[in-house]
Amino acid sequence: MRFYHVKPFDTVVFGENKSSAAGDDHEKGGKFPPEIMKLFNLGEKLTFFGIFPVNNKQIYMPMPADVLSRRKQETGPYYIPTLKDFSKFNGVKLEFEVDLFAGNENSNRFLPWVGKFEALERASGYISSHAFFKNYMVTPYGKLKIDEKDRGKELFKEEVRIGIALDYSIRTVKESMLYAHVHYRLKDGFVILVSDDLKDRLAYMGGERKVVRIYDWKYDNSFISAIEEDLQIEEGGLYKFYITTHAFLNKDIKPGDSIVIGDVGNGEERVEMQVEWIYSNGAEWISGVNSRSNYLDSDKNSNGKEYKGEENKRNKVNEEENEEITENNKNNILKKPAVLMLKPGAVFILRAKTGGVKLNKYVQIKDQPNLPAEKDRKKFIPRGWGSGIIWKINDEN
């Protein structure tokens, strides 16, 4: 694994995954950090493990979703709830949060180490990698020490730019084509954690093909040192798993369900884990498979009729029914499917169902969506979706 420093010469544009209708929609939002898909142009076979903003030679990570702070306050103290605080309310969606976090005087549902009348909410923003490994990872629950200098404030700023659409045939502006688009001006760029070497170079990135320079990261590498150790999985052991890239789950996960965790990429070591709890950082639809020329494969059936890609397989099965391919079918093949994924920063509490497996501390959820093209399905896991850091924590007494 290697870190590379990406420094834009100007702003960068990473648009939100929301379709727009020309002439009707005049605003386009954005997000930072983007999903790893926005950087796939950097290498066909690269595995991406995360995108992290930097400032003053320090790497910052999304605040873990199980970290709580006082409501409407940007400073500490900070807390991590115990599973016991949640387990007796399994199956209850929102009601328990009101009693548990609001400090209702008549409620006995207080976190044992929180003042009786403190209202808590999930802490937002970023945490320095130093504080993540030195403080967060060794504090499974209870009060968490985070210095304010480790909160990573003002890592980037949003700038709204106005643009127009031109009609080159008559050399004028197209009517109703005025747009506002969010750009990001980064304090000191960002780093990407990837599987293989990249040369120092210039590259295009994001919307409007903004130019950036990619450097080898030559500063603090304690992040790499912390995750390169192997982890022996023990049957019945309790583990935390913090995701650093968007993660897909192939079903609605509930406490007691199972997921498979394994070495990143094509690694063979895997272990089945029981989900005790998930602290979500939110979810969003991620859209985009390869372009038409890359993922539509021509083929013909026995009667000489040409079909495309997955449609080919379906129609071969149904040849005896003389199923006709329609224009709608073709259009459906060309659409880019959207996949609902958890955002980076989500935290899984997992219990190992088996043991005797040795994993790297950087692992990956092995679920993958049923994408239309087989080549996209095969690339999903090796590209790095669902990657994150796993470590063992003590059972609560």
C-alpha positions in Angstrom: 0.0 0.0 0.0 1.2 3.5 -0.8 0.0 7.0 -0.1 0.2 9.6 -2.9 -0.4 13.4 -2.4 -2.8 14.9 -4.9 -2.4 18.7 -5.2 -4.8 20.6 -7.5 -3.6 23.8 -9.2 -7.0 25.4 -8.8 -10.4 24.1 -7.5 -11.6 20.6 -8.1 -15.1 19.5 -9.1 -16.6 16.3 -7.8 -20.3 16.3 -8.6 -23.1 14.7 -6.6 -24.7 11.6 -8.2 -27.8 13.3 -9.2 -29.1 13.5 -12.8 -29.9 16.9 -14.3 -32.2 18.0 -17.1 -30.7 20.7 -19.4 -32.7 23.8 -19.2 -34.7 22.8 -16.1 -32.0 22.3 -13.5 -29.7 25.2 -12.9 -27.8 24.0 -9.8 -25.3 21.1 -9.4 -24.1 20.1 -6.0 -20.9 18.4 -5.1 -19.2 16.3 -2.4 -15.8 15.8 -1.0 -14.2 13.4 -0.6 -15.7 11.8 -3.7 -16.3 8.1 -4.2 -13.2 6.2 -5.4 -14.8 5.7 -8.8 -14.0 9.4 -9.6 -10.3 8.4 -9.6 -10.4 5.2 -11.6 -8.7 7.1 -14.5 -5.4 7.0 -12.6 -5.0 3.3 -13.2 -6.8 0.3 -14.7 -5.7 -2.2 -12.1 -5.3 0.1 -9.1 -7.1 -0.8 -5.9 -8.2 2.3 -3.9 -8.4 2.1 -0.2 -9.4 5.7 0.7 -9.4 9.4 -0.1 -8.3 11.7 2.8 -7.9 15.5 3.0 -4.6 16.7 4.4 -3.3 19.9 6.1 0.1 20.7 7.5 1.5 17.2 6.6 -1.3 15.5 8.6 -3.9 13.1 7.2 -7.5 13.4 8.2 -10.2 10.7 8.2 -14.0 10.9 8.4 -15.1 11.1 12.0 -16.1 7.6 13.0 -19.9 7.3 13.1 -20.0 6.0 16.7 -18.3 9.1 18.2 -20.8 11.4 19.9 -20.5 15.0 21.1 -22.8 17.5 22.9 -25.6 18.6 20.7 -24.9 21.8 18.6 -21.4 22.1 20.0 -18.3 21.9 17.8 -16.0 21.0 20.7 -15.8 18.1 23.2 -16.2 16.2 25.3 -16.6 13.1 23.1 -18.2 9.8 23.9 -18.5 6.3 22.4 -21.6 4.4 23.4 -21.5 0.8 24.6 -23.4 -2.0 22.9 -25.4 -2.5 26.2 -26.9 0.9 25.7 -28.4 -0.2 22.4 -29.0 -4.0 22.6 -32.1 -3.8 24.7 -33.7 -1.5 22.1 -33.0 -3.7 19.1 -35.8 -3.3 16.5 -36.7 0.2 17.7 -35.8 2.8 15.0 -35.8 6.3 16.5 -37.7 6.2 19.8 -34.8 5.0 21.9 -32.5 7.8 20.6 -34.9 10.4 22.1 -34.7 8.9 25.6 -31.1 7.7 25.4 -29.5 10.9 24.3 -31.9 13.7 25.4 -31.5 13.1 29.1 -35.1 12.7 30.0 -35.3 13.1 33.8 -37.7 10.2 34.2 -35.8 7.8 32.0 -33.3 5.2 33.2 -31.8 4.9 29.8 -28.8 7.1 30.4 -25.3 6.3 29.2 -23.5 5.4 32.4 -20.6 7.9 31.8 -22.6 10.9 30.5 -24.0 13.7 32.6 -27.7 13.2 33.3 -28.9 16.2 31.3 -26.5 16.1 28.3 -28.0 15.9 24.9 -25.7 14.1 22.4 -25.5 13.8 18.6 -23.1 12.2 16.2 -19.9 14.2 15.9 -19.3 15.4 12.3 -16.2 16.4 10.4 -12.8 14.8 10.5 -10.3 13.3 12.9 -6.5 13.3 12.4 -5.0 9.9 11.6 -2.8 10.3 14.6 -5.8 10.7 17.0 -7.6 7.9 15.2 -4.9 5.3 15.8 -3.6 6.6 19.2 -6.9 7.5 20.9 -9.9 6.2 19.0 -8.7 2.7 18.3 -7.8 2.1 22.0 -11.1 3.5 23.3 -13.8 1.0 22.5 -16.4 2.9 24.5 -16.7 5.6 27.1 -15.1 9.0 27.1 -12.9 9.7 24.1 -10.0 12.2 24.2 -9.7 14.3 21.0 -7.7 17.5 21.0 -9.3 20.2 19.0 -6.2 20.4 16.8 -7.0 16.9 15.7 -10.5 17.9 14.5 -9.3 19.0 11.0 -11.2 22.2 10.5 -11.2 24.2 7.3 -9.6 21.4 5.2 -11.5 22.7 2.2 -14.0 25.3 1.2 -16.9 25.3 -1.2 -17.0 27.8 -4.0 -20.0 28.2 -6.2 -19.1 29.0 -9.9 -21.5 30.2 -12.5 -21.4 28.8 -16.0 -23.2 29.1 -19.4 -23.8 26.8 -22.4 -22.6 28.1 -25.8 -24.2 27.5 -29.1 -21.2 27.4 -31.4 -23.2 27.4 -34.6 -24.4 30.9 -34.1 -21.7 32.1 -31.6 -24.1 33.0 -28.8 -25.3 31.7 -25.4 -27.9 29.0 -25.3 -31.2 30.2 -23.8 -32.1 28.9 -20.3 -28.6 27.4 -19.9 -27.2 29.3 -16.9 -25.7 27.0 -14.3 -24.3 27.1 -10.7 -21.8 24.4 -9.8 -20.0 23.7 -6.5 -16.2 23.6 -6.7 -13.8 22.7 -3.8 -10.7 24.6 -2.9 -8.5 22.4 -0.8 -6.2 23.7 1.9 -3.4 21.3 1.0 -4.9 18.8 -1.4 -5.6 15.2 -0.4 -3.9 11.8 -0.3 -5.1 8.6 -1.9 -4.2 5.2 -0.5 -3.7 2.7 -3.3 -2.3 -0.8 -3.9 0.5 -0.1 -6.3 3.0 2.5 -7.4 2.1 5.7 -9.2 4.6 7.9 -11.0 4.8 11.5 -10.0 2.9 13.2 -12.8 0.2 15.6 -13.9 -3.3 14.1 -14.3 -6.9 15.2 -15.1 -9.4 14.7 -12.2 -13.1 15.1 -11.6 -15.5 17.4 -13.5 -14.2 19.9 -16.0 -11.0 17.8 -16.2 -9.1 19.8 -13.6 -5.4 19.4 -13.6 -3.6 18.1 -10.5 -0.1 17.0 -9.7 0.5 13.6 -8.0 3.4 13.3 -5.7 4.8 10.4 -3.6 3.7 11.1 0.0 6.9 11.8 1.9 5.7 12.8 5.3 4.1 10.9 8.3 3.7 7.2 7.4 2.5 6.0 10.8 -0.9 5.3 9.1 0.7 2.7 6.9 2.7 1.2 9.8 -0.5 0.9 11.9 -2.4 -1.1 9.3 0.3 -3.4 7.9 0.3 -5.7 10.9 -1.6 -9.0 10.6 -4.7 -9.7 12.8 -5.4 -13.2 14.1 -9.2 -13.7 14.1 -10.5 -15.5 17.2 -13.8 -17.3 17.2 -16.3 -15.4 19.3 -14.0 -12.3 19.4 -15.5 -8.8 19.2 -14.2 -6.5 16.5 -14.6 -3.0 15.1 -14.6 -2.4 11.4 -14.3 1.3 10.2 -14.9 1.7 6.4 -12.7 4.1 4.4 -14.5 3.6 1.0 -18.2 3.4 0.1 -19.5 -0.1 1.1 -22.2 -2.2 -0.5 -24.3 -4.7 1.5 -26.5 -7.1 -0.4 -29.4 -7.0 2.1 -30.9 -4.9 4.8 -28.6 -5.8 7.7 -30.0 -6.3 11.2 -28.2 -7.3 14.4 -27.6 -11.0 14.2 -27.1 -11.1 10.4 -23.8 -12.2 8.9 -21.3 -10.6 6.5 -18.1 -11.9 5.0 -14.9 -10.0 5.6 -11.6 -10.8 3.9 -8.3 -9.5 2.6 -8.6 -6.7 0.2 -8.7 -7.3 -3.6 -8.4 -10.9 -4.6 -7.1 -12.1 -1.3 -8.3 -15.6 -0.4 -8.5 -15.3 3.4 -12.1 -14.7 4.6 -14.1 -15.0 7.7 -17.8 -14.9 8.5 -18.8 -12.2 11.0 -22.0 -11.7 12.9 -23.2 -8.1 13.0 -23.8 -6.8 16.5 -24.4 -3.2 15.5 -23.8 -0.7 12.7 -23.2 3.0 13.3 -24.0 4.6 9.9 -22.5 7.8 8.5 -25.4 7.9 6.0 -25.9 6.2 2.6 -26.0 7.5 -0.9 -26.6 6.2 -4.4 -23.4 5.6 -6.4 -23.9 5.4 -10.2 -21.7 4.5 -13.0 -20.4 1.5 -14.8 -18.3 1.4 -17.9 -19.4 3.3 -21.0 -21.4 1.7 -23.8 -18.3 0.7 -25.8 -16.7 -1.0 -22.8 -19.5 -3.0 -21.4 -21.8 -3.9 -24.3 -20.7 -7.1 -26.0 -22.3 -8.0 -29.3 -23.6 -11.5 -30.0 -26.1 -13.3 -32.2 -28.6 -16.0 -31.5 -29.2 -19.0 -33.6 -31.5 -17.1 -36.0 -28.9 -14.5 -36.6 -30.5 -11.7 -34.5 -28.0 -9.5 -32.7 -28.3 -9.0 -29.0 -26.1 -7.1 -26.5 -24.3 -8.0 -23.2 -26.6 -9.3 -20.5 -29.6 -9.0 -22.9 -27.9 -11.7 -25.0 -27.9 -14.2 -22.2 -31.6 -13.5 -21.4 -32.7 -13.8 -25.0 -30.7 -17.0 -25.6 -32.6 -18.6 -22.7 -35.9 -17.4 -24.2 -35.3 -18.1 -27.8 -38.0 -20.8 -27.9 -40.5 -18.1 -26.9 -39.4 -15.9 -29.8 -38.9 -13.0 -27.5 -38.4 -9.8 -29.4 -35.8 -7.3 -28.4 -37.3 -3.8 -28.3 -35.8 -0.3 -28.3 -36.7 -0.1 -24.6 -34.6 -3.2 -23.9 -31.7 -1.6 -25.6 -32.1 1.6 -23.7 -32.2 -0.3 -20.4 -28.9 -2.0 -21.2 -27.3 1.4 -21.7 -28.5 2.9 -18.5 -26.0 3.2 -15.6 -27.3 1.3 -12.6 -27.1 3.1 -9.2 -26.1 1.2 -6.1 -27.0 2.3 -2.6 -23.8 2.3 -0.5 -22.8 3.3 3.1 -20.6 6.3 3.2 -17.0 6.2 4.6 -16.9 6.6 8.4 -19.5 3.9 9.2 -18.5 1.6 12.0 -19.4 -2.1 12.3 -19.4 -4.0 15.5 -18.7 -7.6 14.5 -18.4 -10.9 16.3 -16.3 -13.6 14.6 -18.3 -16.8 13.9 -15.1 -18.8 13.1 -11.5 -18.4 14.1 -8.0 -19.4 13.0 -7.9 -17.0 10.1 -5.1 -14.4 9.8 -6.1 -11.1 8.1 -4.3 -7.9 7.3 -5.8 -5.0 9.4 -7.0 -3.5 6.1 -9.9 -5.7 5.0 -12.9 -5.6 2.7 -16.6 -6.5 2.7 -17.0 -9.2 0.1 -20.6 -8.4 -1.0 -21.0 -7.1 -4.5 -24.0 -5.8 -6.4 -25.5 -7.6 -9.4 -24.3 -5.2 -12.1 -25.5 -5.7 -15.7 -22.0 -6.5 -17.1 -20.0 -9.4 -15.9 -16.7 -7.5 -16.3 -18.0 -4.8 -13.9 -19.0 -7.4 -11.3 -15.5 -8.9 -11.5 -13.9 -5.5 -11.0 -16.0 -4.4 -8.1 -14.1 -6.1 -5.3 -10.6 -5.6 -6.8 -11.3 -1.8 -7.2 -11.5 -1.4 -3.4 -15.2 -0.8 -2.6 -16.1 -1.6 1.0 -12.5 -1.4 2.3 -11.6 -0.4 5.9 -9.7 -1.0 9.1 -10.5 -3.9 11.5 -9.2 -4.4 15.1 -10.2 -6.4 18.1 -12.0 -4.8 21.1 -12.8 -6.1 24.5 -16.2 -7.4 25.4 -18.1 -5.1 27.8 -18.4 -6.1 31.4 
